[in-house]
Amino acid sequence: MKRSYLWLVFAVIAAAAVMTALGRAPADRKPMDESPAPAERSVEVALQIRDEAVSPGLVRVEVGTRVRLTVSNTGDRATALTLPGYEDRVLVPELEPGKAWTGEFLADRPGEDFAWAVNGKPAGRLVVSGSHLVEGHR
């Protein structure tokens, strides 16, 4: 009778070893950091400057949108356009009458207080709606 218990003990130890080895084997799971990147949104924005006014006066985009910006000076004197808050990304040179400039930037700083400034004076607004938090983070 002692021998049957001895075989039972060996069988349990062998089963435990096999289960441990299977539990430690790498699984075919996709790591969380390899999730597909969301598609980047883009929008075309055409601004016209005339007599220190910007048209359209209000531009709205979602946070994370790539903005393709075209600025046209339809006035009769040279003008400079800036976007405080995005000065490091939107660098429009001074535009002579009848000239245009095209560039792009990523609107990744949410807020409602970005002013299009013509010759240093507020002339319109850029509203970047959405959260500054990365989706999925808490």
C-alpha positions as CSV (number, residue, x, y, z in Angstrom):
1,M,0.0,0.0,0.0
2,K,2.9,2.3,0.7
3,R,4.0,2.0,-3.0
4,S,0.7,3.3,-4.4
5,Y,1.0,6.4,-2.3
6,L,4.6,6.9,-3.4
7,W,3.5,6.8,-7.1
8,L,0.7,9.2,-6.3
9,V,3.2,11.7,-4.8
10,F,5.5,11.4,-7.8
11,A,2.5,11.9,-10.2
12,V,1.4,15.1,-8.3
13,I,5.0,16.5,-8.3
14,A,5.3,15.8,-12.0
15,A,1.9,17.4,-12.8
16,A,2.9,20.4,-10.7
17,A,6.2,20.8,-12.7
18,V,4.4,20.5,-16.0
19,M,1.7,23.1,-15.0
20,T,4.4,25.5,-13.7
21,A,6.3,25.2,-17.0
22,L,3.2,25.9,-19.0
23,G,2.2,28.8,-16.9
24,R,5.6,30.5,-17.4
25,A,5.7,30.0,-21.2
26,P,5.3,33.2,-23.2
27,A,1.8,33.8,-24.5
28,D,0.9,35.0,-28.0
29,R,-0.6,38.2,-26.8
30,K,-0.3,41.6,-28.4
31,P,1.5,44.1,-26.1
32,M,-0.6,47.1,-25.1
33,D,1.8,49.6,-26.5
34,E,1.4,48.3,-30.0
35,S,-2.2,49.4,-30.4
36,P,-2.9,51.1,-33.7
37,A,-2.3,54.9,-33.7
38,P,-5.4,57.0,-34.3
39,A,-5.7,58.5,-37.7
40,E,-4.5,62.1,-37.7
41,R,-7.1,64.7,-38.5
42,S,-6.3,67.5,-40.8
43,V,-8.1,70.7,-41.9
44,E,-7.4,73.4,-44.4
45,V,-7.7,77.0,-43.1
46,A,-7.6,80.0,-45.3
47,L,-7.2,83.4,-43.6
48,Q,-7.5,86.7,-45.4
49,I,-6.0,89.8,-43.8
50,R,-7.4,93.2,-44.8
51,D,-7.2,96.5,-42.9
52,E,-5.8,94.7,-39.7
53,A,-8.8,92.3,-39.7
54,V,-8.8,88.6,-40.2
55,S,-11.5,86.7,-42.0
56,P,-12.8,84.4,-40.8
57,G,-12.7,85.9,-37.4
58,L,-13.1,82.6,-35.6
59,V,-11.5,79.2,-36.5
60,R,-12.3,76.1,-34.5
61,V,-10.3,72.8,-34.6
62,E,-10.1,69.7,-32.5
63,V,-7.0,69.1,-30.4
64,G,-4.6,66.9,-32.3
65,T,-5.6,68.3,-35.7
66,R,-3.0,69.1,-38.3
67,V,-3.8,72.6,-39.6
68,R,-2.8,73.5,-43.2
69,L,-2.8,77.3,-43.1
70,T,-2.9,79.7,-46.0
71,V,-2.7,83.4,-45.2
72,S,-3.4,86.0,-47.9
73,N,-2.9,89.7,-47.6
74,T,-5.8,91.3,-49.5
75,G,-5.1,94.8,-48.0
76,D,-3.1,97.7,-49.3
77,R,-0.1,97.6,-46.9
78,A,2.3,95.0,-45.5
79,T,1.1,93.1,-42.5
80,A,2.5,90.6,-40.0
81,L,0.4,87.8,-38.6
82,T,1.3,86.0,-35.3
83,L,-0.5,83.4,-33.2
84,P,0.5,83.8,-29.5
85,G,0.7,80.4,-27.9
86,Y,1.9,78.8,-31.1
87,E,4.7,81.2,-31.9
88,D,7.1,78.3,-32.0
89,R,5.1,76.6,-34.7
90,V,3.4,79.3,-36.8
91,L,6.0,81.6,-38.3
92,V,4.3,83.7,-40.9
93,P,6.6,86.2,-42.5
94,E,5.5,89.8,-43.1
95,L,3.2,89.7,-46.2
96,E,3.2,92.4,-48.8
97,P,-0.1,93.4,-50.4
98,G,-1.4,90.6,-52.7
99,K,1.0,88.0,-51.3
100,A,0.2,84.7,-49.6
101,W,1.9,82.3,-47.3
102,T,1.2,78.6,-46.7
103,G,2.4,76.4,-43.8
104,E,1.1,73.8,-41.4
105,F,1.2,73.1,-37.6
106,L,-0.2,70.6,-35.2
107,A,-3.0,72.1,-33.0
108,D,-2.1,70.1,-29.8
109,R,-2.5,72.9,-27.2
110,P,-6.2,73.1,-26.3
111,G,-7.7,76.4,-25.4
112,E,-10.1,79.2,-26.4
113,D,-7.8,82.2,-26.0
114,F,-5.5,81.9,-29.0
115,A,-5.7,85.3,-30.8
116,W,-4.7,85.8,-34.4
117,A,-2.7,89.0,-34.1
118,V,-2.2,91.4,-37.1
119,N,0.6,93.8,-36.5
120,G,0.5,93.0,-32.8
121,K,-3.2,93.6,-32.3
122,P,-5.8,90.9,-31.8
123,A,-7.9,90.4,-34.9
124,G,-9.5,87.0,-34.6
125,R,-9.4,83.8,-32.6
126,L,-8.3,80.2,-32.8
127,V,-10.2,77.7,-30.6
128,V,-8.6,74.3,-30.1
129,S,-11.3,72.1,-28.4
130,G,-10.6,69.0,-26.5
131,S,-8.6,67.8,-23.5
132,H,-4.9,68.1,-22.9
133,L,-5.0,64.5,-21.5
134,V,-3.9,61.6,-23.7
135,E,-6.9,59.4,-24.4
136,G,-6.9,56.3,-22.2
137,H,-4.8,57.9,-19.4
138,R,-6.3,58.8,-16.1
